[in-house]
Amino acid sequence: MSRFATYSANGETFYGAVTDAGMIALSADFPDWPTLREVIAADGLHALATAAAELSVTHPTGSFTFEIPIPAPEKIICVGVNYPARNDEYNDGSDAPANMSLFVRFPGSFTGHDQPLIRPKASDKLDYEGEVVVIIGKGGRHIAQDDALDHIAALSICNEGTLRDWVRHAKFNVTQGKNFDQSGSIGPWIVPYTHAAQITDIHLQTRVNGDVRQDDRTGRMLFPVARQIAYISTFTTLVPGDIIVTGTPTGAGARFDPPRFLKPGDVIEVEVEGVGTLCNTVKDES
C-alpha cells in the first residue's frame, strides 16, 4: 500500500513516501509540484510511487515531524450528524435530517500525527471525533452521485477536535468551537484511492487511553460519501486537494454522563481500516 505524507525536518518541509523505516523525500524530485496538493491536481500519486521504488530512506523514523498532509487546501468541509444514533445524542426530539449538516474548518485548526492537540485557555471542554477523510482529486460542479467516487484522489484520517461549549456561543453557528488553533488533527498520511471498497464500508474506531469510545462502519453513514460529494458540489466547485471530513460515529466525550472531555496527557487514536492510525496527545495552550 502506497502512503504519502507531508513532514518537516531541520527547519524544512518535505513530502514523500512513508516506509516502515522512515520517509523517502520526493518533493525535490518534482519541483513543479511544491506540495501534495499540486501532486493531486496533476494526478501524480502514481509518479511518486514509481519514483519512491528506486530510492532509499532519507529521513529515518524519529528524525522528522508529521504535518497535515495537504498543507493549504482551498476548502475543508466537514459533515455533521452522519451516523445512526448521532441525531439521538442531541436529545432535541428531532427526526434524522433530510439533508446533511455542513461546516468549514481552517487548516490552522489542525495539527499532524504524533503532535499534541491544544486545549485552549478559553475552554476545558475539548472533545474528540474520529472521522474518515476524503481528498478530492478531480474537481467539478454538479457532480452526479453515481460518478462521485471517481472524483476521489486519496483517503486520510481526522480527529475533528471540538470545543463543545464554543459550538453554542451563538444562536446558529459552530464555527468558533470547530476552529481553535491545533484543536484537531489530520494524517498521518494519505493513501491513494483506487476502488469503491476502500470507502463504502470500512471500519472506523476511536480510542482514548486504550478505551474504545467510537466504533462503526462507513456503510452505516446516513449520507454516504458519494452523496456528500454530489451534494457539496451543488453549491460550490470542488477542486483538487479539497478535503471532506465525512462525519463521526456516536460516542464522543460530550455524550457521556458525566462528560469525558480530553485532558493533558490523554492519548487519542483514530484507526481507519485500510488507511492506518492517527495518534495524538493533548496539552494546554501555553
C-alpha positions in Angstrom: 0.0 0.0 0.0 1.4 3.4 -1.0 1.4 6.1 1.6 2.5 9.7 1.2 3.0 12.3 3.9 4.0 15.9 4.4 6.6 16.3 7.1 9.3 18.7 8.4 12.9 18.1 9.4 15.7 20.5 10.2 13.6 23.6 9.5 12.4 22.4 6.0 9.1 20.9 4.9 9.0 17.9 2.5 6.6 15.5 1.1 7.5 11.9 0.5 6.7 8.2 0.6 6.2 6.5 4.0 8.1 3.4 4.8 8.4 1.3 8.0 12.0 2.8 8.4 11.1 6.4 7.7 10.4 8.8 4.9 11.7 8.9 1.3 11.8 12.6 0.4 10.3 13.2 -3.1 9.5 16.9 -3.2 12.9 17.9 -4.6 12.4 15.5 -7.4 9.2 17.1 -8.5 9.8 20.9 -8.5 6.6 21.6 -10.4 4.7 20.1 -7.6 5.7 22.0 -4.4 3.1 20.3 -2.2 0.9 17.2 -2.3 -2.0 19.5 -3.4 -0.2 20.1 -6.7 0.7 16.4 -6.9 -3.0 15.5 -6.6 -4.0 18.2 -9.1 -1.6 16.7 -11.7 -2.8 13.2 -10.9 0.8 12.5 -9.8 0.5 10.0 -7.0 1.4 7.1 -9.2 4.5 9.0 -10.4 5.5 9.4 -6.7 5.1 5.7 -6.1 7.2 4.9 -9.1 10.0 7.3 -8.1 10.0 6.0 -4.4 10.5 2.5 -5.6 14.0 3.4 -6.8 15.0 5.4 -3.7 16.2 4.9 -0.2 15.0 6.4 3.1 16.2 10.0 3.5 14.7 10.7 6.9 14.7 7.8 9.4 11.9 7.4 11.9 12.4 9.8 14.8 14.1 12.5 12.7 11.1 14.3 11.4 7.7 15.7 12.4 4.4 14.9 10.6 2.4 17.8 9.3 -1.1 17.8 7.9 -0.9 16.0 4.5 -2.4 18.8 2.4 -0.9 22.0 3.8 -3.1 24.6 2.1 -6.3 23.1 0.8 -8.8 25.5 -0.7 -11.6 24.0 1.3 -12.1 21.8 4.3 -15.7 20.9 4.5 -17.0 18.8 7.4 -20.2 16.7 7.6 -22.1 16.6 10.9 -24.6 14.1 12.4 -23.9 11.4 9.9 -24.1 8.1 11.8 -27.0 6.2 13.4 -27.7 7.4 17.0 -25.8 10.7 16.5 -29.0 12.5 15.9 -30.4 11.0 19.1 -27.4 12.2 21.1 -28.7 15.8 20.6 -31.8 15.0 22.7 -33.8 17.6 20.9 -36.7 15.4 19.7 -36.0 16.0 16.0 -36.0 13.3 13.4 -32.9 12.5 11.4 -32.4 15.4 8.9 -33.3 15.1 5.2 -30.1 16.9 4.2 -26.6 16.8 5.7 -25.3 19.4 8.1 -22.1 21.0 6.9 -19.5 23.4 8.3 -16.0 24.5 7.4 -12.7 24.4 9.2 -9.4 26.3 8.6 -6.1 24.5 8.0 -4.6 26.1 11.2 -7.2 24.3 13.3 -5.4 21.0 12.6 -2.0 19.6 13.5 -0.3 16.4 12.4 0.1 12.9 13.6 2.0 12.4 16.9 1.6 16.1 17.7 -0.5 17.4 20.7 -3.9 18.7 20.3 -4.0 22.1 22.1 -6.6 22.6 24.8 -7.1 26.4 24.7 -7.2 28.8 27.6 -10.8 29.7 26.7 -12.3 26.2 27.5 -11.6 22.9 29.1 -14.2 21.1 27.1 -12.0 19.7 24.3 -13.7 16.6 22.7 -12.6 14.0 20.1 -14.3 13.0 16.9 -12.8 10.2 14.8 -13.5 10.5 11.1 -12.5 9.3 7.6 -11.1 12.0 5.3 -11.7 12.1 1.6 -9.4 14.2 -0.6 -10.7 15.4 -3.9 -8.6 14.6 -7.0 -10.9 15.6 -9.9 -12.8 18.7 -9.3 -16.2 19.7 -10.6 -19.6 21.2 -10.0 -23.0 19.4 -10.0 -21.2 16.1 -9.8 -23.6 13.1 -10.2 -23.8 10.8 -7.2 -23.1 7.8 -9.5 -19.9 9.4 -10.6 -18.9 11.0 -7.3 -16.4 8.3 -6.1 -14.4 8.8 -9.3 -13.5 12.3 -8.0 -11.6 11.0 -5.0 -7.8 11.0 -5.1 -6.9 9.7 -1.6 -8.1 8.9 1.9 -6.8 10.0 5.3 -7.9 10.3 8.9 -9.2 13.1 11.1 -9.6 13.7 14.8 -12.1 16.6 14.4 -11.4 18.1 17.8 -14.2 20.3 19.1 -14.6 22.8 22.0 -18.2 21.8 23.0 -19.2 25.0 24.8 -17.9 27.1 22.0 -20.1 25.5 19.3 -23.1 27.0 21.1 -21.8 30.6 21.6 -24.4 32.0 19.2 -27.8 31.1 18.1 -26.9 29.5 14.8 -23.2 28.5 14.2 -20.5 26.1 15.2 -17.6 27.9 13.6 -15.8 29.0 16.8 -15.9 25.7 18.5 -14.6 23.9 15.5 -11.6 26.2 14.7 -9.4 26.7 17.7 -5.8 26.5 16.6 -4.4 23.0 16.6 -7.5 21.6 18.3 -7.8 18.8 15.7 -5.6 16.6 13.6 -5.3 15.1 10.1 -2.9 12.4 9.0 -0.7 10.6 9.4 -0.6 10.3 5.6 -2.7 9.9 2.5 -3.5 6.6 0.8 -4.3 6.7 -2.9 -7.9 5.8 -3.7 -8.4 3.2 -6.4 -11.7 1.4 -5.9 -15.0 1.8 -4.1 -14.4 -0.9 -1.5 -11.8 1.4 0.1 -14.5 3.8 1.4 -18.0 2.4 1.1 -17.9 0.0 4.1 -14.8 0.3 6.2 -14.2 0.1 9.9 -13.6 3.3 12.0 -12.6 3.2 15.7 -11.6 5.9 18.2 -9.8 5.0 21.4 -8.8 7.3 24.3 -6.1 5.9 26.5 -6.8 2.5 25.0 -10.6 2.7 25.8 -12.8 2.2 22.8 -15.1 5.2 22.5 -16.3 5.1 18.9 -16.7 2.1 16.7 -18.7 1.9 13.5 -18.5 1.4 9.7 -18.9 3.9 6.9 -21.5 1.6 5.3 -23.8 2.9 8.1 -23.5 6.5 7.2 -26.8 8.4 6.9 -25.2 10.3 4.0 -22.6 8.1 2.1 -19.5 9.7 0.7 -20.8 9.7 -2.9 -23.9 11.6 -1.7 -21.6 14.0 0.2 -19.6 14.8 -2.9 -22.7 15.3 -5.1 -24.5 17.5 -2.5 -21.5 19.7 -1.8 -20.8 20.2 -5.5 -24.3 21.6 -6.0 -23.3 24.8 -4.3 -19.5 25.0 -4.6 -17.0 23.9 -7.2 -14.8 21.2 -5.7 -11.1 21.5 -6.7 -8.2 19.1 -6.4 -6.9 18.9 -2.8 -10.2 19.9 -1.2 -10.8 17.9 2.0 -14.1 16.4 3.1 -14.3 15.2 6.7 -17.1 12.7 6.4 -18.7 12.5 9.9 -18.1 10.9 13.3 -19.9 8.0 14.9 -21.7 8.1 18.2 -19.5 8.0 21.4 -17.9 11.5 21.6 -16.9 12.5 25.1 -19.7 15.1 25.5 -22.4 12.4 25.3 -21.3 10.5 28.4 -22.8 11.3 31.8 -20.8 12.9 33.1 -19.0 14.1 30.0 -15.5 12.7 29.3 -13.6 15.7 27.9 -9.9 15.4 26.9 -7.2 16.5 29.3 -3.5 16.9 29.1 -1.6 13.6 28.8 -4.5 11.8 27.1 -3.7 9.6 24.1 -6.3 9.5 21.3 -6.0 7.0 18.5 -8.3 7.0 15.4 -7.9 3.9 13.3 -9.4 3.5 9.8 -9.4 0.2 8.0 -7.1 0.3 5.0 -5.6 3.7 5.9 -3.8 3.4 9.3 -3.9 5.0 12.8 -3.8 8.7 13.6 -2.4 9.3 17.1 -2.3 12.5 19.2 -1.8 13.6 22.8 -3.2 16.7 24.5 -1.5 19.7 26.1 -2.7 23.0 27.4 -2.2 26.2 25.5 0.9 28.0 26.7 
